[in-house]
Amino acid sequence: MALLKIARMGHPVLLRRADPVPDPTAPEIRRLVADMAETMNDAGGIGLAAPQVHVPLRLFLWRSGAGNPVALINPEVAAVGEEIEEAWEGCLSIPGIRGAVPRARRIRFRGFDLEGRLLEGESEGLGARVIQHENDHLDGILYLSRMTDLSRIGFTEELARAAADAARAQEAE
């Protein structure tokens, strides 16, 4: 396995629609997924899309509730219901910045695993958010373009400092 270089905001691979994976069972796809898992773990991420490692293919990984990375190849993702939640997101391709992003609270997904078997299910909360975020990468969309209030973006350390200051002020009351 190998650590892969992560594409950062501005690189053209992050701005284009990724191509379908012709054969989810191909050895090179298995190797790519293993390298992506190692890269995601090394970077401290909870999701990683192939375009983020300079490979314009429709596949991504996310960390499941059990903690193991799950690969979803040629995914389809759809909202279930109309409930939207806004929450803070970061991205390995936009290091050091976080933004509040509205997303569907519950989603349905389907795609293929490394054995070529259909993988489908539903997710809500953080899992749904990560799947939507990674799927956006496959369509050339970065989370910043999903934001509706640009006053809710900032450097991670400044946001943490502001949250700590607010917590201290609340304790003092």
VEXSE-277592 format. One line per field, with one value per residue: x, y, z of N, C-alpha, C, O in turn. Coordinates in steps of 0.05 Angstrom, whole numbers, padded with zeros to 5 digits, always signed. Example, Ala and Ser with C-alpha at 12.3 -4.5 7.8 and 13.67 -1.06 7.14 Angstrom:
<nodes>
n_x +00264, +00257
n_y -00114, -00045
n_z +00156, +00142
ca_x +00246, +00273
ca_y -00090, -00021
ca_z +00156, +00143
c_x +00264, +00258
c_y -00066, +00001
c_z +00156, +00157
o_x +00285, +00268
o_y -00066, +00023
o_z +00169, +00161
</nodes>
This chain:
<nodes>
n_x +00017, +00005, +00016, -00023, -00020, -00058, -00105, -00113, -00160, -00174, -00146, -00155, -00177, -00212, -00255, -00284, -00332, -00329, -00308, -00344, -00329, -00304, -00298, -00311, -00285, -00233, -00162, -00131, -00167, -00178, -00127, -00123, -00165, -00145, -00098, -00123, -00151, -00109, -00086, -00129, -00134, -00083, -00086, -00125, -00179, -00250, -00274, -00262, -00254, -00241, -00226, -00201, -00151, -00127, -00149, -00195, -00245, -00309, -00315, -00315, -00292, -00316, -00317, -00347, -00397, -00374, -00322, -00289, -00264, -00309, -00319, -00351, -00372, -00385, -00430, -00499, -00537, -00589, -00635, -00676, -00738, -00751, -00723, -00673, -00607, -00561, -00492, -00424, -00370, -00310, -00254, -00208, -00184, -00187, -00153, -00152, -00197, -00265, -00336, -00405, -00453, -00513, -00549, -00584, -00616, -00626, -00609, -00610, -00570, -00534, -00492, -00432, -00390, -00322, -00323, -00358, -00410, -00477, -00486, -00525, -00564, -00588, -00575, -00564, -00555, -00487, -00463, -00495, -00483, -00427, -00427, -00457, -00422, -00375, -00396, -00409, -00358, -00349, -00379, -00353, -00361, -00348, -00354, -00359, -00389, -00440, -00454, -00497, -00492, -00441, -00417, -00410, -00361, -00294, -00226, -00203, -00176, -00189, -00245, -00249, -00225, -00261, -00307, -00290, -00282, -00335, -00358, -00331, -00350, -00404, -00402, -00386, -00430
n_y -00024, +00047, +00116, +00167, +00227, +00283, +00319, +00389, +00444, +00479, +00448, +00419, +00366, +00363, +00391, +00369, +00322, +00256, +00195, +00134, +00072, +00020, -00035, -00059, -00100, -00103, -00113, -00066, -00029, -00050, -00043, +00013, +00027, +00005, +00037, +00087, +00080, +00076, +00127, +00160, +00145, +00161, +00216, +00229, +00229, +00220, +00205, +00196, +00212, +00185, +00225, +00261, +00241, +00248, +00215, +00207, +00176, +00145, +00132, +00124, +00125, +00115, +00121, +00072, +00060, +00020, +00032, +00014, +00027, +00035, +00019, +00050, +00041, +00070, +00101, +00117, +00167, +00190, +00236, +00221, +00238, +00307, +00333, +00377, +00387, +00431, +00430, +00431, +00422, +00395, +00386, +00344, +00363, +00417, +00440, +00458, +00491, +00502, +00496, +00513, +00471, +00458, +00397, +00338, +00303, +00249, +00195, +00152, +00102, +00069, +00024, -00008, -00060, -00081, -00133, -00132, -00136, -00114, -00059, -00030, +00017, +00056, +00118, +00164, +00227, +00239, +00199, +00201, +00253, +00250, +00213, +00242, +00286, +00262, +00239, +00285, +00302, +00268, +00291, +00338, +00377, +00421, +00428, +00482, +00507, +00491, +00518, +00564, +00609, +00648, +00672, +00633, +00605, +00586, +00587, +00527, +00527, +00579, +00576, +00537, +00563, +00606, +00577, +00555, +00601, +00620, +00578, +00584, +00635, +00624, +00588, +00623, +00653
n_z +00000, -00008, +00008, -00019, -00058, -00039, -00075, -00077, -00067, -00125, -00161, -00224, -00227, -00186, -00202, -00242, -00271, -00250, -00281, -00296, -00261, -00297, -00284, -00224, -00198, -00215, -00207, -00203, -00183, -00133, -00110, -00113, -00077, -00029, -00023, -00019, +00029, +00065, +00058, +00074, +00128, +00147, +00140, +00175, +00160, +00149, +00104, +00034, -00033, -00098, -00138, -00104, -00096, -00144, -00183, -00230, -00221, -00207, -00148, -00077, -00008, +00058, +00129, +00165, +00216, +00246, +00241, +00201, +00136, +00082, +00015, -00040, -00103, -00166, -00147, -00129, -00100, -00060, -00030, +00027, +00043, +00065, +00103, +00124, +00149, +00179, +00186, +00210, +00165, +00140, +00095, +00064, +00019, +00025, +00067, +00136, +00139, +00155, +00144, +00151, +00127, +00091, +00087, +00065, +00117, +00118, +00076, +00018, -00010, -00064, -00098, -00118, -00089, -00077, -00096, -00135, -00121, -00108, -00066, -00020, +00018, +00074, +00106, +00160, +00193, +00213, +00180, +00133, +00118, +00106, +00063, +00025, +00019, -00001, -00048, -00076, -00091, -00134, -00173, -00183, -00145, -00092, -00020, -00006, -00045, -00033, +00011, +00044, +00075, +00078, +00121, +00157, +00155, +00166, +00192, +00220, +00271, +00290, +00293, +00333, +00376, +00382, +00397, +00445, +00475, +00477, +00507, +00556, +00570, +00577, +00620, +00659, +00669
ca_x +00000, +00021, +00002, -00027, -00021, -00086, -00109, -00125, -00178, -00162, -00136, -00177, -00189, -00234, -00276, -00297, -00348, -00312, -00316, -00352, -00309, -00314, -00298, -00305, -00269, -00206, -00141, -00122, -00187, -00173, -00103, -00130, -00181, -00127, -00082, -00140, -00157, -00085, -00084, -00150, -00127, -00060, -00095, -00146, -00205, -00272, -00283, -00243, -00263, -00219, -00215, -00184, -00124, -00120, -00160, -00223, -00264, -00332, -00314, -00306, -00292, -00324, -00313, -00373, -00400, -00355, -00295, -00275, -00271, -00326, -00316, -00375, -00363, -00407, -00453, -00523, -00545, -00614, -00647, -00700, -00752, -00744, -00709, -00646, -00592, -00536, -00471, -00397, -00356, -00283, -00247, -00179, -00175, -00189, -00143, -00152, -00221, -00291, -00359, -00432, -00465, -00539, -00551, -00606, -00611, -00627, -00604, -00609, -00547, -00530, -00468, -00420, -00367, -00298, -00329, -00378, -00437, -00493, -00485, -00545, -00573, -00596, -00558, -00573, -00535, -00460, -00458, -00508, -00468, -00402, -00433, -00464, -00398, -00357, -00409, -00406, -00332, -00351, -00392, -00338, -00372, -00336, -00374, -00362, -00410, -00465, -00460, -00517, -00485, -00412, -00406, -00406, -00337, -00271, -00203, -00210, -00166, -00204, -00271, -00246, -00220, -00286, -00325, -00279, -00288, -00364, -00364, -00322, -00368, -00429, -00397, -00383, -00457
ca_y +00000, +00072, +00141, +00181, +00256, +00293, +00343, +00411, +00462, +00493, +00429, +00413, +00340, +00366, +00408, +00355, +00298, +00232, +00174, +00109, +00051, -00001, -00062, -00055, -00122, -00102, -00111, -00038, -00016, -00060, -00030, +00041, +00029, +00000, +00061, +00108, +00075, +00083, +00156, +00172, +00141, +00177, +00244, +00233, +00234, +00201, +00199, +00204, +00205, +00181, +00250, +00275, +00230, +00252, +00193, +00216, +00154, +00147, +00115, +00137, +00110, +00129, +00105, +00063, +00061, +00001, +00043, +00004, +00041, +00021, +00030, +00050, +00044, +00079, +00105, +00134, +00176, +00206, +00244, +00208, +00259, +00334, +00345, +00387, +00395, +00446, +00422, +00438, +00403, +00400, +00370, +00340, +00379, +00445, +00437, +00480, +00508, +00488, +00512, +00501, +00462, +00445, +00372, +00320, +00289, +00220, +00189, +00125, +00099, +00044, +00023, -00035, -00064, -00091, -00159, -00128, -00141, -00090, -00049, -00009, +00021, +00083, +00129, +00189, +00241, +00242, +00180, +00212, +00277, +00242, +00201, +00264, +00302, +00247, +00236, +00311, +00302, +00254, +00309, +00362, +00397, +00423, +00436, +00511, +00516, +00483, +00535, +00585, +00631, +00648, +00681, +00609, +00591, +00597, +00569, +00508, +00536, +00602, +00567, +00523, +00584, +00620, +00559, +00553, +00627, +00621, +00559, +00597, +00657, +00612, +00578, +00646, +00664
ca_z +00000, -00011, +00013, -00044, -00055, -00039, -00091, -00062, -00081, -00148, -00180, -00243, -00222, -00166, -00214, -00265, -00265, -00252, -00300, -00283, -00259, -00315, -00271, -00196, -00187, -00226, -00187, -00200, -00166, -00106, -00101, -00108, -00052, -00007, -00020, -00010, +00057, +00080, +00056, +00090, +00156, +00153, +00140, +00195, +00147, +00152, +00077, +00013, -00060, -00117, -00149, -00084, -00099, -00172, -00200, -00237, -00223, -00190, -00124, -00052, +00017, +00082, +00153, +00175, +00245, +00257, +00239, +00178, +00112, +00063, -00012, -00056, -00130, -00183, -00129, -00132, -00074, -00061, -00004, +00036, +00057, +00059, +00126, +00119, +00173, +00174, +00205, +00202, +00149, +00131, +00072, +00062, -00004, +00033, +00094, +00155, +00137, +00160, +00137, +00157, +00101, +00093, +00072, +00073, +00142, +00113, +00048, +00008, -00029, -00076, -00115, -00118, -00072, -00092, -00107, -00156, -00109, -00102, -00039, -00017, +00045, +00082, +00127, +00170, +00210, +00203, +00158, +00109, +00110, +00094, +00037, +00007, +00014, -00019, -00074, -00089, -00104, -00160, -00192, -00185, -00127, -00065, -00001, -00005, -00063, -00021, +00034, +00040, +00091, +00078, +00147, +00173, +00146, +00180, +00197, +00241, +00297, +00298, +00301, +00359, +00396, +00387, +00412, +00473, +00488, +00482, +00528, +00580, +00577, +00586, +00646, +00677, +00675
c_x +00018, +00003, +00001, -00028, -00050, -00087, -00122, -00142, -00163, -00151, -00159, -00191, -00213, -00258, -00291, -00313, -00329, -00324, -00325, -00329, -00319, -00317, -00291, -00287, -00240, -00185, -00131, -00141, -00183, -00148, -00108, -00145, -00163, -00109, -00098, -00147, -00133, -00081, -00104, -00143, -00103, -00067, -00116, -00173, -00225, -00285, -00262, -00253, -00239, -00209, -00197, -00155, -00116, -00129, -00189, -00242, -00286, -00331, -00305, -00306, -00304, -00321, -00341, -00374, -00381, -00326, -00280, -00283, -00288, -00323, -00343, -00367, -00388, -00432, -00476, -00532, -00569, -00624, -00671, -00715, -00741, -00729, -00680, -00633, -00568, -00516, -00444, -00384, -00328, -00277, -00217, -00167, -00176, -00179, -00145, -00177, -00245, -00313, -00384, -00447, -00492, -00539, -00575, -00598, -00610, -00624, -00606, -00585, -00547, -00506, -00457, -00396, -00344, -00302, -00349, -00407, -00451, -00491, -00505, -00554, -00583, -00578, -00570, -00551, -00508, -00454, -00470, -00492, -00442, -00407, -00440, -00439, -00380, -00370, -00407, -00379, -00333, -00365, -00377, -00348, -00357, -00356, -00379, -00385, -00438, -00473, -00480, -00511, -00454, -00400, -00401, -00384, -00314, -00249, -00210, -00201, -00181, -00232, -00270, -00241, -00245, -00306, -00316, -00285, -00317, -00371, -00355, -00341, -00395, -00426, -00396, -00410, -00470
c_y +00025, +00095, +00156, +00211, +00266, +00319, +00365, +00429, +00478, +00473, +00421, +00386, +00342, +00381, +00394, +00331, +00274, +00212, +00149, +00089, +00028, -00028, -00059, -00077, -00122, -00099, -00082, -00022, -00024, -00046, -00001, +00044, +00025, +00025, +00084, +00105, +00083, +00113, +00169, +00169, +00159, +00206, +00250, +00239, +00213, +00194, +00208, +00194, +00203, +00207, +00265, +00264, +00229, +00230, +00199, +00193, +00156, +00126, +00131, +00117, +00128, +00110, +00098, +00065, +00042, +00010, +00035, +00020, +00023, +00035, +00028, +00058, +00050, +00084, +00122, +00141, +00194, +00212, +00227, +00229, +00286, +00348, +00352, +00394, +00411, +00438, +00430, +00415, +00413, +00382, +00367, +00356, +00409, +00445, +00462, +00498, +00490, +00507, +00497, +00496, +00449, +00419, +00357, +00305, +00259, +00215, +00159, +00124, +00071, +00046, -00005, -00036, -00075, -00119, -00157, -00133, -00114, -00084, -00027, -00007, +00049, +00092, +00156, +00202, +00244, +00224, +00191, +00236, +00269, +00230, +00223, +00281, +00288, +00244, +00263, +00313, +00289, +00270, +00336, +00385, +00397, +00435, +00466, +00520, +00508, +00502, +00558, +00610, +00632, +00661, +00658, +00592, +00603, +00577, +00552, +00518, +00561, +00595, +00553, +00543, +00599, +00603, +00556, +00578, +00629, +00602, +00571, +00619, +00646, +00601, +00600, +00658, +00652
c_z +00000, -00003, -00013, -00038, -00058, -00056, -00074, -00080, -00101, -00169, -00198, -00238, -00202, -00178, -00237, -00254, -00269, -00270, -00285, -00282, -00277, -00302, -00242, -00184, -00198, -00205, -00182, -00182, -00137, -00094, -00095, -00082, -00028, -00002, -00010, +00020, +00074, +00081, +00074, +00120, +00164, +00156, +00162, +00184, +00154, +00125, +00057, -00014, -00079, -00130, -00130, -00085, -00129, -00191, -00205, -00242, -00202, -00168, -00100, -00029, +00039, +00105, +00163, +00205, +00259, +00255, +00215, +00153, +00093, +00036, -00026, -00084, -00148, -00167, -00140, -00104, -00077, -00033, +00001, +00053, +00051, +00081, +00119, +00146, +00164, +00195, +00193, +00187, +00143, +00107, +00070, +00038, +00002, +00062, +00111, +00155, +00142, +00152, +00145, +00131, +00106, +00076, +00082, +00098, +00137, +00083, +00043, -00012, -00040, -00094, -00113, -00099, -00089, -00104, -00130, -00147, -00105, -00073, -00037, +00011, +00049, +00104, +00136, +00187, +00197, +00179, +00132, +00099, +00096, +00066, +00017, -00001, -00006, -00047, -00090, -00104, -00132, -00181, -00195, -00167, -00100, -00046, +00000, -00022, -00053, +00002, +00026, +00055, +00094, +00103, +00165, +00162, +00161, +00182, +00221, +00269, +00307, +00308, +00329, +00381, +00403, +00403, +00441, +00488, +00495, +00505, +00555, +00589, +00588, +00614, +00667, +00685, +00699
o_x +00041, -00021, +00021, -00035, -00065, -00072, -00140, -00140, -00142, -00148, -00181, -00214, -00231, -00279, -00309, -00308, -00317, -00349, -00315, -00311, -00341, -00336, -00267, -00275, -00224, -00189, -00124, -00133, -00184, -00148, -00098, -00140, -00166, -00105, -00088, -00147, -00136, -00073, -00098, -00147, -00104, -00056, -00123, -00189, -00219, -00304, -00247, -00260, -00219, -00185, -00179, -00137, -00101, -00117, -00206, -00254, -00282, -00344, -00289, -00318, -00303, -00322, -00357, -00354, -00373, -00308, -00259, -00307, -00282, -00323, -00357, -00357, -00408, -00453, -00472, -00534, -00570, -00621, -00686, -00705, -00723, -00722, -00665, -00646, -00555, -00522, -00441, -00386, -00323, -00294, -00203, -00143, -00167, -00195, -00141, -00178, -00246, -00310, -00385, -00452, -00494, -00531, -00586, -00576, -00595, -00635, -00605, -00581, -00557, -00500, -00472, -00383, -00347, -00286, -00357, -00425, -00438, -00495, -00502, -00553, -00585, -00567, -00584, -00532, -00506, -00441, -00457, -00489, -00435, -00392, -00431, -00436, -00371, -00356, -00405, -00377, -00318, -00362, -00388, -00344, -00354, -00374, -00401, -00399, -00458, -00496, -00478, -00522, -00443, -00376, -00389, -00387, -00314, -00252, -00221, -00216, -00185, -00242, -00287, -00252, -00251, -00320, -00332, -00293, -00324, -00388, -00369, -00347, -00406, -00444, -00404, -00412, -00492
o_y +00024, +00095, +00158, +00220, +00257, +00338, +00359, +00429, +00489, +00481, +00415, +00383, +00326, +00383, +00405, +00320, +00272, +00211, +00143, +00090, +00017, -00043, -00056, -00073, -00140, -00084, -00075, -00003, -00008, -00039, +00010, +00062, +00039, +00033, +00100, +00125, +00096, +00125, +00188, +00188, +00170, +00221, +00273, +00252, +00192, +00179, +00227, +00170, +00216, +00210, +00280, +00277, +00212, +00226, +00197, +00191, +00169, +00105, +00150, +00096, +00152, +00085, +00115, +00072, +00047, -00002, +00046, +00026, +00000, +00060, +00008, +00080, +00037, +00073, +00138, +00124, +00211, +00196, +00220, +00237, +00289, +00371, +00334, +00405, +00405, +00437, +00435, +00392, +00438, +00366, +00387, +00361, +00425, +00451, +00485, +00517, +00467, +00532, +00473, +00514, +00431, +00420, +00362, +00295, +00244, +00230, +00142, +00142, +00052, +00067, -00024, -00015, -00077, -00127, -00177, -00133, -00094, -00102, -00007, -00026, +00065, +00076, +00169, +00189, +00249, +00232, +00190, +00240, +00281, +00236, +00222, +00288, +00300, +00245, +00262, +00324, +00296, +00264, +00355, +00408, +00376, +00449, +00474, +00539, +00517, +00501, +00568, +00632, +00617, +00661, +00661, +00568, +00626, +00553, +00562, +00516, +00563, +00606, +00556, +00540, +00604, +00613, +00556, +00577, +00638, +00609, +00569, +00622, +00658, +00603, +00596, +00672, +00660
o_z +00007, -00007, -00028, -00016, -00076, -00051, -00058, -00104, -00096, -00192, -00188, -00244, -00203, -00165, -00248, -00233, -00290, -00274, -00263, -00299, -00272, -00308, -00235, -00163, -00190, -00185, -00160, -00169, -00119, -00071, -00075, -00067, -00008, +00021, +00006, +00035, +00095, +00101, +00088, +00135, +00186, +00173, +00166, +00197, +00164, +00124, +00063, -00017, -00075, -00132, -00139, -00074, -00137, -00212, -00188, -00263, -00181, -00169, -00103, -00031, +00037, +00102, +00170, +00218, +00282, +00267, +00209, +00149, +00089, +00034, -00025, -00088, -00146, -00173, -00159, -00087, -00095, -00015, -00017, +00074, +00034, +00079, +00110, +00164, +00143, +00218, +00169, +00194, +00142, +00100, +00073, +00038, -00014, +00081, +00101, +00170, +00135, +00153, +00146, +00116, +00122, +00053, +00103, +00100, +00151, +00067, +00061, -00027, -00029, -00105, -00107, -00094, -00114, -00121, -00142, -00163, -00098, -00056, -00051, +00027, +00030, +00119, +00120, +00194, +00173, +00160, +00111, +00075, +00075, +00047, -00006, -00024, -00025, -00067, -00114, -00126, -00150, -00205, -00207, -00173, -00088, -00054, +00007, -00016, -00064, +00011, +00004, +00050, +00111, +00107, +00186, +00159, +00167, +00176, +00241, +00288, +00331, +00327, +00345, +00403, +00426, +00421, +00459, +00511, +00517, +00522, +00575, +00613, +00607, +00631, +00690, +00705, +00706
</nodes>
